[in-house]
Amino acid sequence: MSKHHETSELRIRTAQVGPWGLNAYALVCSGTRKSVLVDPGADPAALERLLTKSDPTAIILTHSHSDHVGSLAEMRKRLKVPLMAHPGSNIEDMHLDAEKWLAQGDTIDIGDHQVNVYHTPGHSADQISLMNERHHFAIVGDTVFEGGPGRTWSEQEFRITLKTLRTVVLSWPDETVCYPGHGPSFRLGDKRRHIEAFINKDHGQFFGDATWDM
């Protein structure tokens, strides 16, 4: 993580919430105590605990699927901070009414730190990943999991997923630790050859739930 001469780290706190085992995250700057809440899926009390002894400055969505936004309205009411999300299209014509719309290449300040926004569509059109280059981690939502990519609902979405994996995810360094919307975190370098083999296969007209070894 941080080198000895650095006074501040960007720390990741996580809680598994809701019936689908969603990973909600808080990113907290240890120096300033500024924080952001990522994917307020359920259980406002657990989400508030993630933010203990910090000063929340934003709520960020990786995408607008229902399991990621279940407690969004309540947390906006409690925290009174801006909502940041990708404009979409958002799921099922949801009207998000964000204060800040995010796009590929944007940066978000969290105290002494920044995260870079990557647009990583496929599983959804409004899917983003949040990369902290200094500490080599990315919150990836449902872009990519330890065992495969996020579910798709059409051939077109699956083709978009393959392009996202090829042009975005595989461009990240091996040491990047990916924190997904469900399941355990993993080091990208440990999965790189599996992802490369997956995107180089002919999957025909496939879409749906996929695994790297299919």
C-alpha positions as CSV (number, residue, x, y, z in Angstrom):
1,M,0.0,0.0,0.0
2,S,1.3,3.4,1.0
3,K,5.1,4.1,1.2
4,H,6.4,5.2,4.6
5,H,6.9,8.9,3.6
6,E,3.3,9.2,2.5
7,T,1.1,10.6,5.3
8,S,-2.3,9.4,4.0
9,E,-3.8,6.3,2.5
10,L,-7.1,5.7,0.7
11,R,-8.7,2.9,2.6
12,I,-11.4,0.6,1.4
13,R,-14.2,-0.5,3.8
14,T,-16.8,-3.0,2.6
15,A,-20.1,-4.4,3.8
16,Q,-22.1,-7.2,2.2
17,V,-25.7,-6.0,2.1
18,G,-29.1,-7.2,0.7
19,P,-30.4,-10.5,-0.6
20,W,-27.9,-10.7,-3.5
21,G,-24.8,-10.2,-1.3
22,L,-23.9,-6.8,-2.8
23,N,-20.5,-5.4,-1.8
24,A,-21.1,-1.8,-0.8
25,Y,-17.9,0.2,-0.4
26,A,-16.7,3.3,1.4
27,L,-13.4,4.9,0.3
28,V,-11.9,6.9,3.2
29,C,-8.9,9.2,3.1
30,S,-7.0,8.4,6.3
31,G,-5.4,11.9,6.3
32,T,-8.5,14.1,5.9
33,R,-11.2,11.6,6.9
34,K,-13.1,12.6,3.7
35,S,-15.1,9.6,2.3
36,V,-17.4,8.5,-0.5
37,L,-20.0,5.8,-0.4
38,V,-20.1,3.4,-3.4
39,D,-23.3,1.4,-4.3
40,P,-25.8,1.9,-1.5
41,G,-27.6,-1.3,-2.2
42,A,-29.5,-2.1,1.0
43,D,-29.3,-1.8,4.9
44,P,-28.8,2.0,5.6
45,A,-27.6,1.2,9.1
46,A,-24.7,-1.0,7.7
47,L,-23.9,1.7,5.1
48,E,-23.7,4.4,7.8
49,R,-21.3,2.1,9.8
50,L,-19.1,2.0,6.7
51,L,-18.7,5.8,7.0
52,T,-18.0,5.8,10.8
53,K,-15.6,8.7,11.8
54,S,-15.5,10.0,8.3
55,D,-16.9,13.0,6.4
56,P,-18.9,11.8,3.4
57,T,-18.6,14.0,0.3
58,A,-20.5,12.0,-2.4
59,I,-22.4,8.8,-3.2
60,I,-21.1,7.1,-6.4
61,L,-22.9,4.4,-8.4
62,T,-21.0,1.8,-10.4
63,H,-24.3,1.3,-12.3
64,S,-28.1,1.5,-11.7
65,H,-29.2,-2.1,-11.3
66,S,-31.7,-2.4,-8.4
67,D,-29.3,-4.4,-6.1
68,H,-26.8,-1.5,-6.2
69,V,-29.3,1.3,-5.6
70,G,-31.9,-0.1,-3.1
71,S,-31.0,2.3,-0.3
72,L,-30.0,5.2,-2.6
73,A,-33.0,7.5,-1.8
74,E,-32.6,6.9,2.0
75,M,-28.8,7.5,1.9
76,R,-29.2,10.7,-0.1
77,K,-31.7,11.9,2.5
78,R,-29.3,11.0,5.4
79,L,-26.0,12.2,3.9
80,K,-27.2,15.2,1.9
81,V,-24.2,14.8,-0.5
82,P,-24.0,14.8,-4.3
83,L,-24.9,11.7,-6.3
84,M,-22.3,10.8,-9.0
85,A,-23.2,8.3,-11.8
86,H,-22.8,7.6,-15.5
87,P,-25.7,9.0,-17.6
88,G,-26.5,5.7,-19.1
89,S,-28.8,4.8,-20.4
90,N,-29.8,3.9,-16.8
91,I,-31.5,0.7,-16.1
92,E,-35.2,0.4,-16.9
93,D,-35.4,4.1,-17.7
94,M,-34.6,4.9,-14.1
95,H,-34.4,8.7,-13.6
96,L,-31.3,9.1,-11.4
97,D,-31.2,12.9,-11.1
98,A,-27.5,12.9,-10.3
99,E,-25.7,16.1,-9.3
100,K,-22.6,15.1,-11.3
101,W,-22.6,12.9,-14.4
102,L,-19.4,10.9,-14.8
103,A,-17.6,10.0,-18.0
104,Q,-14.5,8.1,-19.1
105,G,-11.4,10.0,-18.0
106,D,-13.1,12.0,-15.2
107,T,-11.4,12.1,-11.8
108,I,-13.0,12.3,-8.4
109,D,-11.2,13.8,-5.4
110,I,-11.4,12.0,-2.0
111,G,-9.4,14.1,0.4
112,D,-5.7,13.8,-0.5
113,H,-6.5,11.1,-3.2
114,Q,-8.2,10.7,-6.5
115,V,-10.0,7.9,-8.3
116,N,-10.2,7.8,-12.1
117,V,-13.4,6.9,-13.9
118,Y,-13.4,4.2,-16.5
119,H,-16.6,3.5,-18.5
120,T,-16.9,-0.3,-18.6
121,P,-20.2,-1.1,-20.3
122,G,-21.6,-4.5,-21.2
123,H,-23.4,-5.8,-18.1
124,S,-25.1,-2.4,-18.3
125,A,-24.7,0.7,-20.5
126,D,-24.0,3.0,-17.4
127,Q,-21.4,0.7,-15.8
128,I,-18.2,2.4,-14.5
129,S,-15.1,1.3,-12.6
130,L,-13.2,3.5,-10.2
131,M,-9.5,3.2,-10.2
132,N,-7.0,4.5,-7.6
133,E,-3.7,4.4,-9.5
134,R,-1.5,5.1,-6.5
135,H,-2.7,2.2,-4.4
136,H,-3.4,-0.1,-7.4
137,F,-7.0,-0.9,-6.8
138,A,-10.3,-0.6,-8.8
139,I,-13.9,-0.9,-7.7
140,V,-15.3,-2.6,-10.7
141,G,-19.0,-3.1,-9.9
142,D,-20.4,-6.0,-12.1
143,T,-17.8,-5.4,-14.9
144,V,-15.7,-8.4,-13.9
145,F,-15.6,-11.0,-11.2
146,E,-13.1,-13.5,-10.0
147,G,-14.8,-16.2,-12.0
148,G,-16.0,-14.4,-15.1
149,P,-17.6,-11.2,-16.6
150,G,-20.9,-9.7,-15.5
151,R,-24.1,-11.3,-16.9
152,T,-25.4,-10.0,-20.2
153,W,-28.9,-10.0,-21.6
154,S,-28.2,-9.8,-25.4
155,E,-25.6,-10.8,-28.0
156,Q,-24.8,-7.1,-28.4
157,E,-24.2,-6.6,-24.6
158,F,-21.9,-9.6,-24.6
159,R,-19.9,-8.2,-27.5
160,I,-19.6,-4.9,-25.7
161,T,-18.4,-6.8,-22.6
162,L,-15.7,-8.5,-24.7
163,K,-14.6,-5.1,-26.0
164,T,-14.5,-3.6,-22.5
165,L,-12.4,-6.5,-21.3
166,R,-10.0,-6.2,-24.2
167,T,-9.6,-2.4,-24.3
168,V,-10.1,-1.3,-20.7
169,V,-9.7,-4.1,-18.1
170,L,-6.7,-5.7,-19.7
171,S,-5.0,-2.3,-20.0
172,W,-4.7,-2.1,-16.2
173,P,-1.5,-3.2,-14.5
174,D,-1.3,-6.8,-13.1
175,E,-1.0,-5.5,-9.5
176,T,-4.5,-3.9,-9.7
177,V,-6.7,-5.5,-7.1
178,C,-10.3,-5.6,-8.4
179,Y,-13.2,-5.1,-5.9
180,P,-16.4,-6.4,-7.5
181,G,-20.0,-5.8,-6.7
182,H,-20.4,-9.4,-5.6
183,G,-17.9,-12.0,-4.3
184,P,-14.2,-11.7,-3.3
185,S,-11.6,-9.3,-4.5
186,F,-8.8,-10.6,-6.8
187,R,-5.6,-9.5,-8.3
188,L,-5.9,-8.8,-12.0
189,G,-2.6,-10.4,-12.9
190,D,-3.8,-13.7,-11.5
191,K,-6.7,-13.7,-14.0
192,R,-5.1,-12.1,-17.0
193,R,-4.4,-15.3,-19.0
194,H,-7.9,-16.6,-18.3
195,I,-9.5,-13.3,-19.5
196,E,-7.2,-13.3,-22.6
197,A,-8.2,-16.9,-23.4
198,F,-11.9,-16.1,-22.9
199,I,-11.9,-13.0,-25.2
200,N,-10.0,-14.9,-27.9
201,K,-12.5,-17.7,-28.2
202,D,-15.4,-17.8,-30.6
203,H,-18.5,-17.6,-28.4
204,G,-20.9,-17.5,-31.3
205,Q,-24.3,-15.9,-30.4
206,F,-23.8,-16.4,-26.7
207,F,-25.1,-14.1,-24.0
208,G,-25.9,-14.7,-20.3
209,D,-23.9,-15.8,-17.3
210,A,-20.3,-16.6,-18.4
211,T,-17.2,-18.1,-16.7
212,W,-13.6,-17.7,-17.8
213,D,-13.2,-21.5,-18.5
214,M,-16.3,-21.9,-20.7
